[in-house]
Amino acid sequence: MLIYENALWLLLAALLLDALAGDPDWIWRRLPHPVVWIGKVISLFDRHLNKNEASPRFRRLAGSGTLVILVAGGLCAGAIIQAAAAAVPYGGLLTAVIAAVFLAQNSLYRHVAAVRDGLRDKGLPGGRQAVAMIVGRDPAQLDEAGVSRAAIESCAENFSDGVVAPVFWFALLGLPGLIAYKAVNTADSMIGHKNAAYAEFGWASARFDDLVNLPASRLAGVMIALVAPLASGSILRSLHCIRTDAGKHRSPNAGWPEAAMAGALGLALAGPRIYPGYTVDDRYLNGSARLDAGVEDISRALTILLGALALQALIVAVFAVAAL
């Protein structure tokens, strides 16, 4: 159920604002981004509750409690902001601006395009430098094809959890749902790691992030497949790759958009990856396809991204009109 009658129109306005303006550096150089504040809260709990000497049981309970506080805090903060915005003139526009802050359409496109431009203009060192901004794997171990595939995988996965998921939760619950989702997603990125430090403390955040991203990942995969022809891809091949390969990914969600992108571009994505200090020996998605991705493939992935963003906006508009 929508929190308020014109939520979808406000969402459409937020999508337009983010597409046009993104996150202006001149603002966030002067003010901390809301996600930074969420990160500070998570770091505070991590520092005080995730002690090395604590038992695994305590650390798991402490991490679960941290997640509950983050979700409750996000819901309450969103409800307060939403009510305050509704009480002032042009409050709808203010709500749309706030929602746009939590969307990542513009920034995702720019970061992936920076990898393409780095490879094209500065060669492998430029590509490695740019891709290090969006993936956690060791850039020194990546050749040009590895850099390109990493950028394409990030494009697909972050379309799901950086764009589609926030849109979904805003459409369902308004600002409370959006802010609570960003709190969960930020917690997963900070403490949801399967290592000695966070296997217990971040367990709840990682599992809950999987749950809240489940619907968006499916929607994202289908949207990528539907716009595959924009990059000379096949809708059926992309959907087939989702059906056969999405489950091969270690993440229950990332496999959907990444498999869709792999099928759309005719590339093998995911597979073994080297991170600082450890290696992930995953299976390839669309494993019989080529591995030699390059600059042109990143451009094709960006074309698919733009098409999927436009399709998402169209879907929101259709539902907004239908709700009149």
Residue frames relative to the residue before (quaternion, step in Angstrom):
aa qw qx qy qz dx dy dz
M 1.0000 0.0000 0.0000 0.0000 0.00 0.00 0.00
L 0.4303 -0.7060 0.4957 0.2660 3.59 -0.86 0.92
I 0.5377 -0.6471 0.4375 0.3175 3.55 -1.01 0.84
Y 0.8018 -0.0395 0.0250 0.5958 3.58 0.96 -0.73
E 0.7354 -0.5284 0.2323 0.3550 3.46 -1.23 0.78
N 0.7924 0.3104 -0.1583 0.5007 3.59 0.87 -0.89
A 0.2079 0.8242 -0.5076 0.1411 3.59 1.17 0.51
L 0.6856 0.4926 -0.3037 0.4417 3.61 0.88 -0.87
W 0.6251 0.5102 -0.3508 0.4752 3.59 1.06 -0.61
L 0.6367 0.5053 -0.3254 0.4832 3.59 1.03 -0.74
L 0.6254 0.5298 -0.3309 0.4676 3.57 1.05 -0.75
L 0.6414 0.5145 -0.3219 0.4693 3.57 0.97 -0.83
A 0.6419 0.5082 -0.3187 0.4777 3.59 1.01 -0.79
A 0.6399 0.5246 -0.3244 0.4583 3.59 1.00 -0.80
L 0.6368 0.5227 -0.3232 0.4656 3.57 0.99 -0.82
L 0.6602 0.5009 -0.3064 0.4683 3.57 0.97 -0.84
L 0.6462 0.5222 -0.3171 0.4574 3.58 0.94 -0.88
D 0.6842 0.4782 -0.2945 0.4653 3.57 0.86 -0.91
A 0.6368 0.5333 -0.3325 0.4467 3.58 0.99 -0.81
L 0.7276 0.4393 -0.2446 0.4667 3.58 0.95 -0.85
A 0.8198 0.2762 -0.1090 0.4896 3.58 0.84 -0.99
G 0.2327 -0.7851 0.5400 0.1947 3.60 1.04 -0.64
D 0.6494 -0.4377 0.3958 0.4796 3.54 -1.04 -0.87
P 0.2595 -0.8035 0.5101 0.1640 3.62 -0.02 1.21
D 0.4701 -0.7001 0.4633 0.2724 3.57 -0.73 1.08
W 0.6349 0.5605 -0.3493 0.4009 3.61 0.98 -0.78
I 0.6361 0.4965 -0.3363 0.4855 3.59 1.18 -0.44
W 0.7726 0.3983 -0.2115 0.4469 3.56 0.69 -1.11
R 0.5211 0.5666 -0.4408 0.4616 3.58 1.27 0.14
R 0.7283 0.4172 -0.2169 0.4985 3.56 1.20 -0.57
L 0.7787 0.2094 -0.1038 0.5823 3.55 1.15 -0.66
P 0.4713 -0.6543 0.4944 0.3245 3.61 -1.01 0.65
H 0.4840 -0.6489 0.5040 0.3013 3.57 -0.97 0.88
P 0.6035 -0.5808 0.3906 0.3820 3.65 -1.01 0.69
V 0.6270 0.5329 -0.3483 0.4490 3.60 1.03 -0.68
V 0.5868 0.5601 -0.3671 0.4552 3.59 1.15 -0.57
W 0.6498 0.5023 -0.3186 0.4732 3.59 1.00 -0.79
I 0.6165 0.5250 -0.3429 0.4762 3.57 1.03 -0.75
G 0.6522 0.5232 -0.3053 0.4558 3.57 0.97 -0.87
K 0.6340 0.5309 -0.3338 0.4525 3.58 1.02 -0.73
V 0.6367 0.5155 -0.3267 0.4714 3.58 1.03 -0.77
I 0.6497 0.5096 -0.3160 0.4673 3.59 0.94 -0.88
S 0.6502 0.5177 -0.3126 0.4599 3.59 0.95 -0.86
L 0.6193 0.5482 -0.3409 0.4468 3.58 1.05 -0.75
F 0.6795 0.4662 -0.2873 0.4882 3.59 0.87 -0.91
D 0.6272 0.5452 -0.3326 0.4459 3.57 0.99 -0.83
R 0.6867 0.5075 -0.2829 0.4369 3.54 0.87 -1.00
H 0.7706 0.3921 -0.1948 0.4632 3.58 0.92 -0.89
L 0.7741 0.3650 -0.1868 0.4824 3.60 1.08 -0.59
N 0.7131 0.4467 -0.2590 0.4742 3.59 1.09 -0.62
K 0.1025 0.8308 -0.5324 0.1254 3.55 0.60 1.20
N 0.5584 -0.6255 0.4329 0.3310 3.58 -1.02 0.80
E 0.7034 0.4769 -0.2738 0.4504 3.56 1.01 -0.76
A 0.5354 0.6304 -0.4094 0.3853 3.61 1.22 -0.21
S 0.5544 -0.6124 0.4477 0.3423 3.56 -1.16 0.59
P 0.6304 -0.5314 0.3938 0.4064 3.61 -1.16 0.46
R 0.6342 0.5358 -0.3381 0.4432 3.60 0.99 -0.78
F 0.6600 0.4978 -0.3148 0.4663 3.58 0.90 -0.88
R 0.6712 0.5068 -0.3122 0.4418 3.57 0.89 -0.90
R 0.6447 0.4997 -0.3355 0.4713 3.59 1.01 -0.69
L 0.6566 0.4970 -0.3111 0.4744 3.60 0.96 -0.84
A 0.6482 0.5128 -0.3199 0.4631 3.58 1.00 -0.82
G 0.6572 0.5020 -0.3091 0.4696 3.57 0.99 -0.79
S 0.6353 0.5169 -0.3259 0.4722 3.58 1.06 -0.75
G 0.6459 0.5129 -0.3121 0.4715 3.58 1.01 -0.80
T 0.6146 0.5478 -0.3310 0.4611 3.55 1.07 -0.78
L 0.6524 0.5131 -0.3092 0.4641 3.56 0.95 -0.88
V 0.6431 0.5225 -0.3272 0.4542 3.60 0.92 -0.87
I 0.6600 0.5017 -0.3044 0.4691 3.58 0.95 -0.88
L 0.6505 0.5193 -0.3189 0.4534 3.59 0.96 -0.83
V 0.6743 0.4822 -0.3002 0.4720 3.59 0.89 -0.91
A 0.6669 0.4910 -0.3055 0.4699 3.59 0.88 -0.92
G 0.6571 0.5134 -0.3082 0.4578 3.56 0.97 -0.85
G 0.6506 0.5155 -0.3115 0.4625 3.57 1.01 -0.82
L 0.6539 0.5094 -0.3072 0.4675 3.56 0.98 -0.87
C 0.6791 0.4877 -0.2915 0.4647 3.58 0.91 -0.92
A 0.6559 0.5046 -0.3187 0.4622 3.59 0.90 -0.90
G 0.6599 0.5090 -0.3101 0.4574 3.57 0.93 -0.86
A 0.6563 0.5132 -0.3123 0.4565 3.58 0.97 -0.85
I 0.6524 0.5083 -0.3139 0.4663 3.58 0.97 -0.85
I 0.6725 0.4900 -0.2965 0.4688 3.59 0.87 -0.95
Q 0.6551 0.5207 -0.3098 0.4515 3.57 0.96 -0.87
A 0.6674 0.4888 -0.2975 0.4766 3.58 0.96 -0.86
A 0.6508 0.5135 -0.3187 0.4596 3.58 0.97 -0.82
A 0.6520 0.5158 -0.3116 0.4602 3.58 0.98 -0.85
A 0.6592 0.5204 -0.3070 0.4475 3.57 1.01 -0.82
A 0.6825 0.5103 -0.2789 0.4427 3.59 1.19 -0.51
V 0.7021 0.4276 -0.2704 0.5011 3.62 1.22 -0.12
P 0.6250 -0.5275 0.4012 0.4124 3.60 -1.20 0.39
Y 0.8336 0.1107 -0.1388 0.5230 3.54 -1.04 0.86
G 0.2148 0.8137 -0.5104 0.1769 3.56 1.11 0.68
G 0.5855 0.5786 -0.3728 0.4283 3.58 1.12 -0.57
L 0.6469 0.5080 -0.3167 0.4724 3.56 1.00 -0.84
L 0.6298 0.5295 -0.3291 0.4633 3.57 1.02 -0.81
T 0.6376 0.5233 -0.3217 0.4650 3.58 0.99 -0.83
A 0.6530 0.5118 -0.3116 0.4632 3.58 0.96 -0.86
V 0.6401 0.5198 -0.3247 0.4633 3.59 1.00 -0.81
I 0.6555 0.5027 -0.3104 0.4703 3.58 0.92 -0.89
A 0.6540 0.5051 -0.3207 0.4629 3.59 0.91 -0.86
A 0.6339 0.5509 -0.3344 0.4276 3.60 0.98 -0.82
V 0.5863 0.5953 -0.3637 0.4120 3.58 1.12 -0.67
F 0.7355 0.4246 -0.2212 0.4793 3.58 1.10 -0.73
L 0.5848 0.5500 -0.3814 0.4584 3.61 1.26 0.17
A 0.2516 -0.8123 0.5185 0.0894 3.57 -1.08 0.70
Q 0.2325 0.7968 -0.5315 0.1692 3.61 1.08 0.56
N 0.7244 0.4606 -0.2411 0.4528 3.53 0.66 -1.21
S 0.7017 0.4691 -0.2821 0.4561 3.57 0.80 -0.99
L 0.6185 0.5368 -0.3542 0.4516 3.60 1.02 -0.70
Y 0.6532 0.5019 -0.3200 0.4679 3.58 0.86 -0.92
R 0.6889 0.4955 -0.2989 0.4366 3.60 0.80 -0.97
H 0.6767 0.4940 -0.3120 0.4480 3.61 0.91 -0.82
V 0.6678 0.4671 -0.3142 0.4869 3.59 0.97 -0.75
A 0.6341 0.5212 -0.3306 0.4659 3.59 1.01 -0.76
A 0.6070 0.5617 -0.3569 0.4344 3.59 1.09 -0.63
V 0.6179 0.5201 -0.3479 0.4760 3.60 1.10 -0.63
R 0.6382 0.5178 -0.3212 0.4706 3.57 0.92 -0.88
D 0.7025 0.4656 -0.2752 0.4625 3.58 0.82 -1.00
G 0.6216 0.5436 -0.3424 0.4482 3.59 1.07 -0.70
L 0.6617 0.4911 -0.3031 0.4786 3.57 0.94 -0.86
R 0.6934 0.4945 -0.2810 0.4424 3.55 0.89 -0.96
D 0.7826 0.3730 -0.1807 0.4645 3.58 0.87 -0.94
K 0.8159 0.2263 -0.0913 0.5242 3.59 1.03 -0.75
G 0.5318 -0.6579 0.3957 0.3576 3.57 1.26 0.20
L 0.8198 -0.2667 0.1834 0.4724 3.55 -1.29 -0.35
P 0.6426 0.5088 -0.3620 0.4441 3.69 0.85 -0.74
G 0.6580 0.5073 -0.3144 0.4592 3.60 0.98 -0.77
G 0.6505 0.5116 -0.3081 0.4692 3.55 1.03 -0.79
R 0.6496 0.5146 -0.3162 0.4618 3.57 0.97 -0.86
Q 0.6507 0.5215 -0.3193 0.4503 3.58 0.93 -0.85
A 0.6941 0.4701 -0.2800 0.4677 3.59 0.92 -0.87
V 0.6873 0.4856 -0.3077 0.4440 3.61 0.88 -0.84
A 0.5699 0.5960 -0.3818 0.4175 3.59 1.17 -0.47
M 0.6117 0.5652 -0.3433 0.4342 3.59 1.23 -0.38
I 0.7938 0.3196 -0.1525 0.4945 3.60 1.14 -0.47
V 0.7584 0.2644 -0.2019 0.5606 3.64 1.19 -0.13
G 0.4760 -0.7016 0.4639 0.2568 3.55 -1.19 0.53
R 0.5283 0.6553 -0.4167 0.3432 3.59 1.20 -0.23
D 0.6197 -0.5667 0.4010 0.3662 3.56 -1.26 0.46
P 0.3245 -0.7864 0.4849 0.2031 3.64 -0.32 1.16
A 0.5890 0.5954 -0.3705 0.4017 3.59 1.13 -0.57
Q 0.6812 0.4837 -0.2826 0.4713 3.59 1.20 -0.46
L 0.6151 0.5776 -0.3324 0.4214 3.60 1.29 -0.09
D 0.2646 -0.7075 0.6266 0.1917 3.54 -1.03 0.82
E 0.7572 -0.3721 0.2394 0.4804 3.61 -1.23 -0.07
A 0.6521 0.5020 -0.3191 0.4700 3.59 0.97 -0.81
G 0.6525 0.5178 -0.3112 0.4575 3.59 1.01 -0.79
V 0.6285 0.5171 -0.3257 0.4811 3.57 1.02 -0.80
S 0.6709 0.5084 -0.2968 0.4509 3.58 0.90 -0.94
R 0.6756 0.4791 -0.3076 0.4685 3.58 0.88 -0.87
A 0.6221 0.5399 -0.3446 0.4502 3.59 1.02 -0.77
A 0.6591 0.5025 -0.3097 0.4661 3.60 0.95 -0.84
I 0.6641 0.5023 -0.3007 0.4650 3.58 0.97 -0.86
E 0.6401 0.5139 -0.3235 0.4706 3.60 0.99 -0.80
S 0.6529 0.5049 -0.3095 0.4723 3.57 0.98 -0.86
C 0.6050 0.5608 -0.3420 0.4500 3.57 1.04 -0.78
A 0.7015 0.4686 -0.2659 0.4665 3.57 0.85 -1.00
E 0.7049 0.4724 -0.2827 0.4472 3.59 0.75 -1.02
N 0.7182 0.4484 -0.2644 0.4618 3.58 0.89 -0.88
F 0.5081 0.5811 -0.4376 0.4611 3.58 1.22 -0.20
S 0.6692 0.4985 -0.2931 0.4666 3.57 1.01 -0.80
D 0.8314 0.2608 -0.1488 0.4676 3.61 0.46 -1.12
G 0.6895 0.4605 -0.2992 0.4723 3.62 1.21 -0.23
V 0.7724 0.2881 -0.1540 0.5448 3.58 1.22 -0.39
V 0.7539 0.4061 -0.2455 0.4544 3.59 0.48 -1.17
A 0.6703 0.5062 -0.3166 0.4408 3.61 0.86 -0.86
P 0.6613 0.4721 -0.3351 0.4770 3.67 0.83 -0.76
V 0.6250 0.5279 -0.3388 0.4646 3.59 1.01 -0.76
F 0.6532 0.5280 -0.3110 0.4448 3.57 0.90 -0.94
W 0.7348 0.4309 -0.2541 0.4580 3.58 0.77 -0.99
F 0.5994 0.5154 -0.3758 0.4836 3.60 1.13 -0.42
A 0.6480 0.5204 -0.3206 0.4545 3.57 0.94 -0.87
L 0.7089 0.4622 -0.2600 0.4650 3.58 1.03 -0.76
L 0.8499 0.1307 -0.0035 0.5105 3.59 0.81 -1.00
G 0.5171 -0.6502 0.4253 0.3591 3.61 1.19 0.13
L 0.8107 -0.2502 0.1842 0.4963 3.57 -1.21 -0.46
P 0.6071 0.5448 -0.3898 0.4275 3.67 0.92 -0.62
G 0.6769 0.4838 -0.2984 0.4677 3.59 0.91 -0.86
L 0.6515 0.5276 -0.3158 0.4444 3.56 0.98 -0.85
I 0.7094 0.4525 -0.2741 0.4657 3.59 0.79 -0.99
A 0.6287 0.5153 -0.3417 0.4717 3.59 1.01 -0.74
Y 0.6345 0.5223 -0.3398 0.4573 3.59 0.97 -0.78
K 0.6706 0.4932 -0.3139 0.4566 3.60 0.86 -0.89
A 0.6075 0.5417 -0.3562 0.4590 3.60 1.09 -0.61
V 0.6614 0.4964 -0.3001 0.4755 3.58 0.95 -0.89
N 0.6816 0.4996 -0.2885 0.4502 3.57 0.86 -0.96
T 0.6440 0.5063 -0.3156 0.4789 3.58 1.05 -0.76
A 0.6282 0.5269 -0.3332 0.4656 3.57 1.01 -0.78
D 0.6470 0.5173 -0.3264 0.4552 3.58 0.92 -0.84
S 0.6870 0.4842 -0.2954 0.4541 3.60 0.92 -0.87
M 0.7152 0.4471 -0.2563 0.4722 3.59 1.12 -0.59
I 0.8412 0.1431 -0.0405 0.5198 3.59 0.84 -0.91
G 0.5693 0.6329 -0.3794 0.3625 3.60 1.20 -0.07
H 0.3823 0.7432 -0.4599 0.2999 3.57 1.00 0.83
K 0.3871 -0.7182 0.5305 0.2301 3.56 -1.09 0.73
N 0.4264 0.6564 -0.5112 0.3549 3.55 0.49 1.24
A 0.7549 -0.4104 0.2533 0.4444 3.56 -1.30 0.13
A 0.6837 0.5108 -0.2955 0.4293 3.58 0.99 -0.82
Y 0.8443 0.2295 -0.0612 0.4804 3.59 0.92 -0.85
A 0.3725 0.7460 -0.4906 0.2531 3.61 1.19 0.02
E 0.7445 0.3520 -0.2043 0.5292 3.59 1.05 -0.75
F 0.7025 0.4770 -0.2860 0.4440 3.59 0.74 -1.03
G 0.7602 0.3679 -0.2040 0.4951 3.58 1.00 -0.73
W 0.3600 0.7723 -0.4694 0.2315 3.59 1.28 0.02
A 0.7036 0.4687 -0.2819 0.4537 3.60 0.74 -1.02
S 0.6484 0.5220 -0.3235 0.4499 3.59 0.95 -0.83
A 0.6634 0.5030 -0.3090 0.4598 3.57 0.93 -0.85
R 0.6801 0.4820 -0.2974 0.4656 3.59 0.90 -0.90
F 0.6795 0.4829 -0.3039 0.4612 3.59 0.91 -0.85
D 0.6068 0.5401 -0.3543 0.4633 3.59 1.07 -0.67
D 0.6069 0.5387 -0.3497 0.4682 3.59 1.03 -0.73
L 0.6771 0.5097 -0.2957 0.4409 3.57 0.92 -0.91
V 0.7339 0.4345 -0.2601 0.4528 3.59 0.74 -1.01
N 0.6741 0.4739 -0.3026 0.4789 3.60 1.20 -0.36
L 0.4457 0.7344 -0.4355 0.2691 3.59 1.25 -0.24
P 0.7113 0.4319 -0.3089 0.4605 3.68 0.67 -0.87
A 0.6629 0.5218 -0.3202 0.4310 3.60 0.92 -0.84
S 0.6374 0.5365 -0.3431 0.4338 3.60 0.97 -0.77
R 0.6470 0.5052 -0.3199 0.4731 3.58 1.03 -0.75
L 0.6516 0.5060 -0.3084 0.4735 3.56 0.97 -0.86
A 0.6521 0.5263 -0.3130 0.4470 3.58 0.95 -0.90
G 0.6497 0.5239 -0.3191 0.4490 3.58 0.94 -0.87
V 0.6755 0.4853 -0.2970 0.4690 3.57 0.91 -0.90
M 0.6519 0.5116 -0.3281 0.4535 3.60 0.94 -0.79
I 0.6222 0.5237 -0.3388 0.4732 3.59 1.00 -0.76
A 0.6562 0.5163 -0.3123 0.4531 3.57 0.92 -0.89
L 0.6805 0.5221 -0.2970 0.4198 3.58 0.90 -0.92
V 0.7388 0.3716 -0.2327 0.5117 3.61 1.10 -0.55
A 0.3122 0.7875 -0.4846 0.2182 3.62 1.25 0.15
P 0.6328 0.5517 -0.3626 0.4046 3.67 0.90 -0.72
L 0.5430 0.6174 -0.4064 0.3985 3.63 1.17 -0.40
A 0.7504 0.2992 -0.1755 0.5627 3.59 1.20 -0.55
S 0.5967 -0.6012 0.3345 0.4131 3.56 1.17 0.73
G 0.4745 0.6573 -0.4478 0.3773 3.56 1.13 0.66
S 0.4608 -0.6736 0.5153 0.2616 3.52 -1.36 0.08
I 0.4765 -0.6642 0.4988 0.2880 3.56 -0.90 0.97
L 0.6870 0.4943 -0.2921 0.4454 3.57 0.83 -0.97
R 0.6522 0.5049 -0.3247 0.4629 3.59 0.96 -0.80
S 0.6476 0.5151 -0.3171 0.4635 3.57 1.01 -0.79
L 0.6648 0.4908 -0.2995 0.4769 3.59 0.93 -0.87
H 0.6266 0.5333 -0.3315 0.4617 3.57 1.05 -0.78
C 0.6528 0.5095 -0.3195 0.4606 3.59 0.98 -0.81
I 0.5953 0.5406 -0.3621 0.4714 3.59 1.08 -0.65
R 0.6921 0.5070 -0.2827 0.4290 3.54 0.81 -1.06
T 0.7714 0.3884 -0.1997 0.4627 3.58 0.87 -0.92
D 0.8258 0.3094 -0.1096 0.4587 3.58 0.99 -0.81
A 0.4932 0.6810 -0.4488 0.3027 3.64 1.09 -0.41
G 0.6787 0.5154 -0.2842 0.4393 3.58 1.01 -0.80
K 0.5633 0.6092 -0.3888 0.4005 3.60 1.23 -0.20
H 0.5863 0.5896 -0.3713 0.4133 3.58 1.19 -0.45
R 0.5459 -0.6288 0.4406 0.3353 3.58 -1.06 0.69
S 0.6737 0.4332 -0.2915 0.5229 3.59 1.19 -0.46
P 0.4487 -0.6969 0.4809 0.2860 3.62 -0.90 0.83
N 0.7291 0.4134 -0.2277 0.4956 3.58 1.27 -0.26
A 0.6700 0.5296 -0.3224 0.4083 3.61 0.80 -0.95
G 0.5806 0.6143 -0.3734 0.3822 3.59 1.11 -0.58
W 0.6233 0.5712 -0.3485 0.4047 3.60 1.06 -0.66
P 0.7420 0.3668 -0.2601 0.4972 3.66 0.60 -0.94
E 0.6488 0.5167 -0.3391 0.4440 3.62 1.01 -0.68
A 0.6429 0.4972 -0.3268 0.4824 3.60 0.99 -0.75
A 0.6250 0.5339 -0.3355 0.4602 3.58 1.01 -0.78
M 0.6769 0.4804 -0.2907 0.4760 3.57 0.93 -0.89
A 0.6224 0.5402 -0.3409 0.4523 3.59 0.99 -0.78
G 0.6880 0.4719 -0.2838 0.4727 3.58 0.89 -0.91
A 0.6491 0.5338 -0.3146 0.4413 3.58 1.02 -0.81
L 0.7593 0.3750 -0.1938 0.4953 3.58 0.99 -0.84
G 0.4002 -0.7127 0.4851 0.3108 3.59 1.20 -0.31
L 0.5080 0.6289 -0.4152 0.4172 3.57 1.09 0.80
A 0.3813 -0.6411 0.5995 0.2902 3.53 -1.34 0.32
L 0.0551 -0.8078 0.5868 -0.0073 3.58 -0.69 1.10
A 0.7309 0.3606 -0.3377 0.4709 3.54 -1.41 0.25
G 0.3553 0.7413 -0.5219 0.2279 3.64 -0.81 -0.88
P 0.7615 -0.3443 0.2523 0.4877 3.61 -1.25 -0.20
R 0.0020 -0.7963 0.6034 -0.0412 3.57 -0.97 0.92
I 0.2881 -0.7597 0.5643 0.1462 3.56 -1.06 0.82
Y 0.0916 -0.7733 0.6273 0.0137 3.53 -0.80 1.13
P 0.6454 -0.5031 0.3702 0.4396 3.63 -1.16 0.34
G 0.8463 0.1654 -0.1453 0.4851 3.56 -0.55 1.15
Y 0.8165 0.0612 -0.0431 0.5725 3.61 1.16 -0.25
T 0.3152 -0.7370 0.5730 0.1707 3.54 -1.34 0.40
V 0.2502 -0.7385 0.6094 0.1438 3.56 -1.08 0.80
D 0.1627 -0.8112 0.5582 0.0625 3.57 -0.61 1.13
D 0.1048 0.8293 -0.5358 0.1194 3.57 0.59 1.19
R 0.5255 -0.5963 0.4971 0.3480 3.53 -1.31 0.29
Y 0.5240 -0.6209 0.4794 0.3317 3.55 -1.22 0.52
L 0.3237 -0.6724 0.6243 0.2310 3.51 -1.27 0.56
N 0.7970 0.0716 -0.1195 0.5878 3.59 -0.75 1.05
G 0.0659 0.8978 -0.4334 0.0425 3.52 1.13 0.86
S 0.6550 0.5100 -0.3326 0.4476 3.61 1.12 -0.44
A 0.5686 0.6010 -0.3815 0.4123 3.61 1.26 -0.14
R 0.6856 -0.5055 0.3377 0.4005 3.56 -1.30 0.14
L 0.3699 -0.7265 0.5443 0.1980 3.54 -1.26 0.57
D 0.6231 0.6039 -0.3280 0.3735 3.56 1.19 -0.54
A 0.0268 0.8154 -0.5740 0.0697 3.57 0.48 1.21
G 0.0591 -0.8050 0.5901 0.0158 3.55 -1.20 0.55
V 0.8047 -0.2914 0.2139 0.4709 3.52 -1.35 -0.22
E 0.6588 0.5190 -0.3168 0.4430 3.59 0.91 -0.89
D 0.6412 0.5192 -0.3307 0.4583 3.59 1.05 -0.67
I 0.6091 0.5217 -0.3554 0.4802 3.60 1.07 -0.64
S 0.6346 0.5238 -0.3276 0.4644 3.59 0.99 -0.79
R 0.6516 0.5023 -0.3158 0.4726 3.58 0.99 -0.79
A 0.6300 0.5216 -0.3304 0.4711 3.59 1.02 -0.75
L 0.6492 0.5065 -0.3159 0.4713 3.59 1.02 -0.76
T 0.6045 0.5360 -0.3517 0.4729 3.59 1.10 -0.63
I 0.6473 0.5003 -0.3095 0.4847 3.57 1.00 -0.83
L 0.6212 0.5414 -0.3405 0.4529 3.58 0.98 -0.80
L 0.6683 0.4919 -0.3057 0.4669 3.59 0.85 -0.93
G 0.6521 0.5137 -0.3131 0.4613 3.57 0.97 -0.81
A 0.6675 0.4947 -0.2987 0.4695 3.58 0.97 -0.86
L 0.6256 0.5239 -0.3362 0.4703 3.59 1.06 -0.70
A 0.6561 0.4986 -0.3084 0.4751 3.58 0.97 -0.83
L 0.6404 0.5216 -0.3215 0.4631 3.57 1.01 -0.81
Q 0.6386 0.5203 -0.3281 0.4624 3.58 0.96 -0.83
A 0.6549 0.5039 -0.3155 0.4666 3.60 0.91 -0.88
L 0.6327 0.5308 -0.3250 0.4608 3.57 1.02 -0.78
I 0.6434 0.5206 -0.3170 0.4632 3.58 0.96 -0.87
V 0.6427 0.5081 -0.3205 0.4755 3.59 0.94 -0.88
A 0.6588 0.5152 -0.3114 0.4512 3.60 0.92 -0.89
V 0.6466 0.5200 -0.3209 0.4566 3.57 0.95 -0.85
F 0.6751 0.4747 -0.2960 0.4810 3.59 0.92 -0.86
A 0.6216 0.5389 -0.3460 0.4511 3.59 1.07 -0.70
V 0.6574 0.4903 -0.3018 0.4862 3.58 0.96 -0.87
A 0.6611 0.5232 -0.3072 0.4415 3.59 0.93 -0.88
A 0.6735 0.5092 -0.2922 0.4491 3.57 1.16 -0.64
L 0.4838 0.6811 -0.4330 0.3385 3.60 1.26 -0.21
